[in-house]
Each structure stands twice: as structure tokens, then as C-alpha cells.
Amino acid sequence: MPIMVCCPQQCLRRPAPRRYATVVAPSLTARAYDFKDVTGERVAVDVHPLTPVVTGTEGKVTFEQLERHADKPNLWWKARAVHAWLRSFGTGEEIGLLELDRSVFGAHLRPDLLAIAMDYEQSWLYAGTESSKPLGRVRGSTRKIFPQKGRGRARHGTRRAPQFVGGYAAHGPRPRNRTKDIDLNTYHKAMRAGLSAKFAQDQLTIVDNLAIDPKGKDGLRAQLDALGMLGKKIYFIYGSADDSAAEAFIKAADQFEDLKKDLDDPWLWNGEKKLLVASARNISLMPMMDIEHLVMDKAAVEILEEKYHCD
């Protein structure tokens, strides 16, 4: 129920808290399959048993093969993992479901920790070079500007006082280090809350591989169109340890600009937005929260689960 706050001029209504999308309850059983990514390499995938996957001689997973759960209404709270679709970055097709660490992608949402961590990252951008002159550095005479008594005016000393134009700044800024600091445990909790928020709001897309050459900007446009994300702001996270393997992808993503809609150009029907690419070992919370969609590959998921897992 919204809280009403009355004031003399107007009545303010506090907005209701934002409701996140309901996450489908996962199953505790999974089957291991091998898929081919866009480069032809084999990718090991843990697939949800309800996923109709045809692979070699195993055939399609049938309903009879499923394990029965007696306490299905509470399965979501008892499951140790959450599931997300694994999609092909080349075709956009769903090739299976991944088991995600619930402590990383299914944690409780903490807006307070998100605010603390984002304020901490915002402090990285402060140069800390702002400065104002103290009294000793302001140019001017030090003599008393007029007698203390006899003129009926306020008592003043030097013309360089802060109440006069051209005077020094009282308690003004000084060059200093404006970087804030928080403990590592709080920052990791905020990162888990940020990843879980993206998962809960259906803004997380996991693909097979990002460290590939998309054959220029047009090739990357075609891949985004297959994923249904053409014209959207996207934060790409790749998990390759060798940055040179993702260099071609980064060069293609750097060519994207902020362009308005153009109905005459089939690639600009939804406009064009700048793309941000980062390694899973060097991600930040601010772009994750500012940019609507988060796209990462399977290798990045493994790195994030290893780094931010908690018992």
C-alpha cells in the first residue's frame, strides 16, 4: 500500500517498489551434451531435461526420463542452481539451458549495497584537482581598508576577505584524493546483486562464444539481429584469457555509434547504440546497471561463478 505524505502545498505519493520478473523454477536434474558453436568447436553444456534437444543417437529427451519431485512448489527455494538459456551467437538459436550458480545469479537483490558500490566506482572518475586560493595566495594589500570606528559602517580588515569580490574562498576545495573505499566482501555482494538483478529482469543473455571474428561491423550487426538486440545498448563480457582472441570482436564493436532511427536503412530501423566490451576479469558494476542488456559467453559465466561464489 503506498505511503501518503501530506505537506502544506501538495500531497506526495511515494512510488511503489519495482517488481522484478518471476523466474521459472528450475529442476534439480540435468543432462550433459556437446554442441558446436559458430566456429565448429565442441562446447560442453549442461542441459535441462525438459529441453527438447536432438543430439546424435541419444534422441530427444522424453517426459518419461524426467525425475519426479514430490515437493515441487518449494523446488525453487531448495534448488542450488538457476537455469538460463544458452544461445548461439551466430544464429541466435537456443541450444540448451545452463545451470548457473544460485549464489551469483540468484542472490537476494540489495539496492543499498548497489548504491554503495556504484558510489565507490563513481569516485574513480574524480580527478581531485579542484582548488581555490587561501588568504595568503590572494593578491592585494593587507592594510585595514578604513578605520574601525567613526564611519558607521561594518568593521572590516583586509580587502581580501571572503565577503568581498576577488577575496579568498572560505573553506574552499583543496586538491585531495577523492577515491572512496569499501571492503571487498561488500563489493562482491553488490556484484552478485547486480548479476542477479539482470537475471531476474530477463536482461541477461548467455551465448556460446564471443571471442570470435564477426567479419566487421556488418557481421556483428547480423549476429545482433539474430539475437533480437539490434539497436539496443549492450554490455558484452567475454571470458577468453587471451585478449588478442577477442581483438577482432572489440574492433567491430568500437565502430558502433549513437545514431537515430532511419527507416530508409534496414540496419537503422531501431537506431544504433554504442557497444561496450569488457573481459570477465575486469567488469564494473556501473556499466552493468546503466546499460540495459548484458551479454556474456559461457567462459565468462564460469569465471564469474568462480570469482563471486559464496557458500
Disulfide bonds with the S-S distance in Angstrom:
none
